[in-house]
């Protein structure tokens, strides 16, 4: 059987209730203090503003990483973009803590929308930046218009000397035709490599490579026929043409491998497509969140609205 509470117990209960009431009054007066409310509002608005500035800064760094023409520059901008994103995440967490303790339900909903969009943005950024720093398309262009062009020039020079040697001989016509066939075949390969590097479609790359294989085969056969002519047995210029052809084909293989990775084309497409959409999805709830916080009434304080876009 439970006993009735005694007088002493009742006094303790009454004292506890009074203490709770006093604490509630203190907290109520604290939160009703306009200066405190204004400071709390300013803190939240400042965090939202920092997130908005972070969106702009990360976009600038990300675009710079994509458009940079050297690995060190791309890497530096990629690192900067990741640093900005990390700072934004800290601001987001701090804002979440503040809204959990003193924000409205609408503010928490808007922050949740931003957080979801921000997660998507970070995923896209990870892919864009990991591609951008590789610069495979730029490296392919550098090989094409540098060493590959030089190798082709060596072949052309050696073939021109072969033609000059046999200009007055009975087989001059045949030599000219074979030298021309070899030269044109390699020139066609060179011409097809540039659009291959710029191409985004894998099937179209397959078509270009099929054409290049045919042109390379034609050039190879022409050089082989020149080598079978008695006049060019052990000829130094023919050997130079063969060596240049070998270098060109080896460089062609490297160029095609870099082109297939397509990191510059892919990173630019992602930057202009998915990344841009993800950034817009982040910006909209942030704009609404800032205005919602500014619209919170504070007794005796007038706080204007943001300009309508």
Backbone torsions as a table, in degrees:
resi	resn	phi	psi	omega
1	UNK	NA	129.7	-176.9
2	UNK	-82.0	133.4	-179.1
3	UNK	-84.5	152.6	177.0
4	UNK	-69.0	143.9	177.3
5	UNK	-64.3	140.1	-179.0
6	UNK	-81.2	176.5	-179.3
7	UNK	-62.4	-38.6	-179.9
8	UNK	-64.3	-42.3	179.5
9	UNK	-63.1	-41.0	-179.7
10	UNK	-63.7	-37.5	178.0
11	UNK	-63.6	-40.8	178.7
12	UNK	-65.0	-40.3	179.4
13	UNK	-64.4	-42.2	179.9
14	UNK	-64.5	-40.4	179.5
15	UNK	-65.0	-40.1	179.1
16	UNK	-64.0	-41.6	178.9
17	UNK	-65.2	-38.7	178.8
18	UNK	-64.8	-40.3	179.9
19	UNK	-64.7	-42.9	177.9
20	UNK	-62.3	-40.6	179.2
21	UNK	-63.9	-41.4	179.6
22	UNK	-64.1	-43.1	179.2
23	UNK	-63.1	-42.1	178.3
24	UNK	-62.0	-39.5	179.1
25	UNK	-63.9	-42.4	179.4
26	UNK	-61.2	-46.2	-180.0
27	UNK	-64.1	-40.1	179.5
28	UNK	-62.5	-44.9	179.6
29	UNK	-64.8	-34.5	-180.0
30	UNK	-64.8	-46.7	-177.1
31	UNK	-73.7	-22.0	178.2
32	UNK	-86.1	-6.9	179.2
33	UNK	-67.4	116.6	-177.5
34	UNK	-56.3	-38.1	-179.7
35	UNK	-63.6	-42.6	178.6
36	UNK	-65.9	-42.2	179.1
37	UNK	-62.5	-42.4	-179.9
38	UNK	-64.4	-41.1	178.9
39	UNK	-64.7	-40.4	179.6
40	UNK	-65.2	-40.5	177.8
41	UNK	-63.9	-45.2	-178.6
42	UNK	-61.3	-38.9	179.6
43	UNK	-62.6	-44.7	179.9
44	UNK	-67.2	-42.1	178.6
45	UNK	-62.6	-40.2	179.2
46	UNK	-62.7	-40.0	178.8
47	UNK	-65.8	-40.8	176.9
48	UNK	-63.2	-41.8	178.8
49	UNK	-62.1	-39.8	177.8
50	UNK	-63.2	-38.1	177.1
51	UNK	-65.8	-39.4	178.5
52	UNK	-65.6	-42.4	176.5
53	UNK	-64.0	-38.0	177.6
54	UNK	-62.2	-39.3	176.9
55	UNK	-58.4	-45.0	179.9
56	UNK	-66.6	-43.2	-178.3
57	UNK	-66.9	-40.6	179.9
58	UNK	-67.9	-36.2	178.2
59	UNK	-64.7	-42.0	179.3
60	UNK	-63.9	-44.6	-179.9
61	UNK	-66.4	-39.6	180.0
62	UNK	-64.7	-45.0	178.9
63	UNK	-63.2	-39.0	179.3
64	UNK	-65.1	-38.5	177.6
65	UNK	-63.4	-40.4	-179.4
66	UNK	-68.0	-38.5	-172.8
67	UNK	-92.7	-9.5	179.9
68	UNK	-65.2	148.8	-174.3
69	UNK	-103.1	4.0	178.1
70	UNK	-134.2	152.3	179.4
71	UNK	-59.8	-46.4	-179.5
72	UNK	-60.0	-42.1	179.6
73	UNK	-65.4	-45.6	179.2
74	UNK	-59.4	-43.5	-179.1
75	UNK	-65.3	-40.5	-179.8
76	UNK	-62.9	-44.0	179.7
77	UNK	-70.2	-35.7	177.4
78	UNK	-63.7	-42.2	177.4
79	UNK	-62.6	-40.2	179.0
80	UNK	-63.6	-43.1	179.5
81	UNK	-61.0	-42.1	-180.0
82	UNK	-67.5	-35.7	177.7
83	UNK	-64.2	-44.3	178.5
84	UNK	-61.7	-43.2	-179.7
85	UNK	-63.0	-40.5	178.1
86	UNK	-63.2	-40.1	178.2
87	UNK	-66.1	-38.5	177.4
88	UNK	-62.3	-38.9	180.0
89	UNK	-64.1	-37.8	176.8
90	UNK	-63.8	-43.0	177.9
91	UNK	-64.3	-38.8	179.4
92	UNK	-63.2	-43.4	179.7
93	UNK	-64.6	-40.6	179.1
94	UNK	-65.6	-41.6	178.1
95	UNK	-64.5	-39.5	177.9
96	UNK	-61.0	-41.3	178.7
97	UNK	-62.6	-43.4	-179.3
98	UNK	-66.4	-42.2	-179.1
99	UNK	-68.8	-30.6	178.7
100	UNK	-66.5	-31.5	-176.6
101	UNK	-95.1	-26.2	-174.7
102	UNK	-146.7	3.5	-179.7
103	UNK	-88.4	174.1	177.8
104	UNK	-91.4	166.7	178.3
105	UNK	-62.2	-39.7	179.0
106	UNK	-62.3	-40.9	178.6
107	UNK	-63.9	-41.1	178.9
108	UNK	-66.3	-36.0	177.7
109	UNK	-65.4	-42.4	179.7
110	UNK	-66.5	-38.8	177.3
111	UNK	-65.6	-36.6	177.3
112	UNK	-63.6	-39.1	176.6
113	UNK	-62.6	-44.5	177.7
114	UNK	-62.1	-43.9	-177.4
115	UNK	-59.9	-41.2	178.6
116	UNK	-64.1	-45.4	179.2
117	UNK	-66.5	-36.0	-179.8
118	UNK	-66.0	-38.0	175.8
119	UNK	-60.6	-42.1	177.5
120	UNK	-64.4	-42.9	180.0
121	UNK	-60.2	-42.3	-179.5
122	UNK	-65.6	-37.3	177.6
123	UNK	-64.5	-43.7	178.5
124	UNK	-65.1	-42.4	179.2
125	UNK	-60.5	-40.8	179.0
126	UNK	-58.2	-42.2	-179.7
127	UNK	-70.9	-44.7	-179.0
128	UNK	-60.9	-48.1	-174.9
129	UNK	-70.2	-35.6	178.0
130	UNK	-66.4	-30.5	176.6
131	UNK	-78.2	-43.2	-172.9
132	UNK	-59.6	-37.3	-174.5
133	UNK	-74.0	-11.6	-178.8
134	UNK	-82.6	-34.0	175.4
135	UNK	52.6	41.6	-175.5
136	UNK	-67.7	-35.1	179.1
137	UNK	-67.1	-40.9	178.6
138	UNK	-65.1	-38.0	177.9
139	UNK	-66.8	-36.3	177.8
140	UNK	-65.3	-42.9	177.2
141	UNK	-61.8	-40.9	-179.7
142	UNK	-61.9	-40.5	176.9
143	UNK	-67.9	-41.1	-177.3
144	UNK	-63.0	-49.5	-174.8
145	UNK	-91.9	3.5	174.7
146	UNK	-112.0	-98.2	-176.5
147	UNK	-59.2	-39.4	-178.3
148	UNK	-66.4	-41.1	177.6
149	UNK	-65.6	-38.1	177.8
150	UNK	-64.5	-41.5	178.4
151	UNK	-64.0	-40.9	177.4
152	UNK	-63.7	-38.3	177.0
153	UNK	-63.3	-37.3	177.4
154	UNK	-63.8	-41.6	178.7
155	UNK	-63.2	-47.1	-178.5
156	UNK	-61.5	-43.1	179.7
157	UNK	-63.2	-43.6	179.7
158	UNK	-65.4	-40.0	179.0
159	UNK	-66.8	-37.9	178.4
160	UNK	-62.6	-37.4	178.8
161	UNK	-69.5	-35.6	176.8
162	UNK	-62.9	-44.2	-180.0
163	UNK	-62.8	-42.0	-179.7
164	UNK	-62.6	-39.4	-179.6
165	UNK	-61.2	-36.6	-173.8
166	UNK	-105.1	17.4	-175.8
167	UNK	-59.4	-33.9	-176.9
168	UNK	-103.2	7.4	-176.2
169	UNK	-92.7	162.2	179.5
170	UNK	-62.7	-27.3	-178.2
171	UNK	-94.4	16.1	-176.9
172	UNK	-58.5	-41.9	-178.9
173	UNK	-61.6	-43.5	-179.6
174	UNK	-66.0	-41.3	179.3
175	UNK	-62.5	-44.0	-180.0
176	UNK	-61.7	-44.1	-178.0
177	UNK	-64.5	-44.4	-178.9
178	UNK	-68.0	-41.0	178.6
179	UNK	-64.2	-41.0	178.9
180	UNK	-63.9	-42.9	-179.8
181	UNK	-61.9	-43.7	179.4
182	UNK	-64.4	-43.7	-178.3
183	UNK	-65.2	-47.0	-177.6
184	UNK	-64.5	-38.9	179.0
185	UNK	-58.7	-45.7	-179.9
186	UNK	-70.1	-35.3	176.6
187	UNK	-62.8	-39.4	177.8
188	UNK	-64.4	-39.7	176.7
189	UNK	-61.1	-44.5	178.9
190	UNK	-59.4	-41.7	-179.8
191	UNK	-67.0	-33.4	-178.4
192	UNK	-79.7	-23.1	-179.2
193	UNK	-66.1	-38.5	-178.1
194	UNK	-61.3	-50.8	177.4
195	UNK	-65.7	-27.4	176.6
196	UNK	-63.6	-42.2	-179.6
197	UNK	-64.5	-35.7	-178.2
198	UNK	-84.0	-12.3	-173.8
199	UNK	-74.3	141.4	176.9
200	UNK	-100.0	-28.4	-175.4
201	UNK	-81.9	126.6	177.7
202	UNK	-65.2	-43.5	177.2
203	UNK	-59.0	-39.5	178.3
204	UNK	-66.6	-36.7	174.7
205	UNK	-60.2	-41.8	178.4
206	UNK	-58.3	-42.9	179.6
207	UNK	-63.4	-44.6	179.5
208	UNK	-62.6	-41.7	-179.4
209	UNK	-67.1	-35.1	176.5
210	UNK	-62.5	-42.2	177.6
211	UNK	-64.2	-40.2	179.9
212	UNK	-65.3	-39.3	178.1
213	UNK	-62.5	-38.7	179.0
214	UNK	-66.7	-42.3	179.0
215	UNK	-66.9	-39.9	178.1
216	UNK	-64.3	-41.9	177.8
217	UNK	-60.9	-41.9	179.3
218	UNK	-62.7	-43.3	179.2
219	UNK	-66.0	-40.2	179.0
220	UNK	-62.0	-44.0	-179.9
221	UNK	-64.3	-40.3	179.6
222	UNK	-63.4	-42.3	178.0
223	UNK	-65.0	-38.8	178.4
224	UNK	-62.7	-40.6	179.6
225	UNK	-67.5	-37.2	175.7
226	UNK	-62.4	-39.7	-180.0
227	UNK	-66.3	-24.1	180.0
228	UNK	-84.4	-9.1	176.9
229	UNK	-71.7	131.4	-177.5
230	UNK	-55.5	-32.9	-175.5
231	UNK	-67.8	-20.9	-174.6
232	UNK	-109.7	16.4	176.0
233	UNK	-61.6	117.7	-179.5
234	UNK	70.9	15.9	-177.3
235	UNK	-70.2	132.9	-177.8
236	UNK	-66.8	-37.2	-179.7
237	UNK	-69.6	-36.2	176.0
238	UNK	-65.4	-40.2	177.1
239	UNK	-62.5	-37.3	178.1
240	UNK	-66.3	-39.8	177.8
241	UNK	-63.7	-41.9	178.7
242	UNK	-63.6	-42.7	-179.6
243	UNK	-64.9	-42.9	178.0
244	UNK	-63.2	-39.3	177.5
245	UNK	-61.8	-44.0	179.4
246	UNK	-61.2	-43.2	178.6
247	UNK	-63.6	-40.8	-178.8
248	UNK	-63.4	-44.7	-179.2
249	UNK	-64.9	-39.5	178.4
250	UNK	-64.1	-40.9	178.4
251	UNK	-68.5	-36.2	177.2
252	UNK	-58.7	-43.0	179.3
253	UNK	-61.8	-43.0	179.1
254	UNK	-66.4	-40.5	179.7
255	UNK	-62.9	-43.6	-179.5
256	UNK	-64.4	-38.0	179.0
257	UNK	-64.7	-43.8	177.9
258	UNK	-65.5	-41.1	-179.5
259	UNK	-62.9	-37.5	-179.9
260	UNK	-64.5	-33.4	176.2
261	UNK	-64.7	-38.8	167.9
262	UNK	57.7	35.8	-171.0
263	UNK	-68.3	-36.0	179.4
264	UNK	-68.7	-43.5	178.8
265	UNK	-64.3	-44.6	-177.7
266	UNK	-68.0	-42.1	-179.4
267	UNK	-66.4	-37.7	178.5
268	UNK	-66.7	-41.9	178.6
269	UNK	-62.4	-42.7	178.1
270	UNK	-65.8	-39.7	-178.9
271	UNK	-63.2	-42.9	-177.8
272	UNK	-81.3	-17.7	-177.2
273	UNK	-106.4	-90.6	-174.5
274	UNK	-61.0	-40.0	-176.7
275	UNK	-65.4	-42.8	179.9
276	UNK	-63.1	-43.2	179.3
277	UNK	-64.5	-41.3	-179.9
278	UNK	-64.3	-38.3	178.9
279	UNK	-65.6	-40.1	177.5
280	UNK	-64.0	-38.5	178.0
281	UNK	-65.3	-27.3	175.3
282	UNK	-77.6	-39.2	-173.2
283	UNK	-68.8	-37.8	-174.5
284	UNK	-62.7	-50.9	178.7
285	UNK	-66.6	-29.0	177.0
286	UNK	-66.1	-43.2	177.1
287	UNK	-59.4	-46.2	-179.0
288	UNK	-65.9	-37.4	-180.0
289	UNK	-65.6	-43.1	179.4
290	UNK	-61.0	-44.8	-178.5
291	UNK	-67.3	-36.3	178.3
292	UNK	-62.8	-41.9	178.0
293	UNK	-65.4	-42.9	179.8
294	UNK	-63.9	-30.0	-178.1
295	UNK	-77.4	-10.2	179.6
296	UNK	-61.0	126.6	-179.0
297	UNK	-73.8	140.7	173.7
298	UNK	-129.5	125.2	-177.3
299	UNK	-56.2	123.9	177.4
300	UNK	82.0	3.0	-178.1
301	UNK	-123.1	129.7	175.8
302	UNK	-103.9	125.0	-176.8
303	UNK	-127.8	113.4	-173.3
304	UNK	-70.7	162.3	178.0
305	UNK	-83.5	156.8	173.1
306	UNK	-70.2	151.5	177.4
307	UNK	-58.7	139.6	177.4
308	UNK	-75.6	134.7	-178.5
309	UNK	-73.6	NA	NA
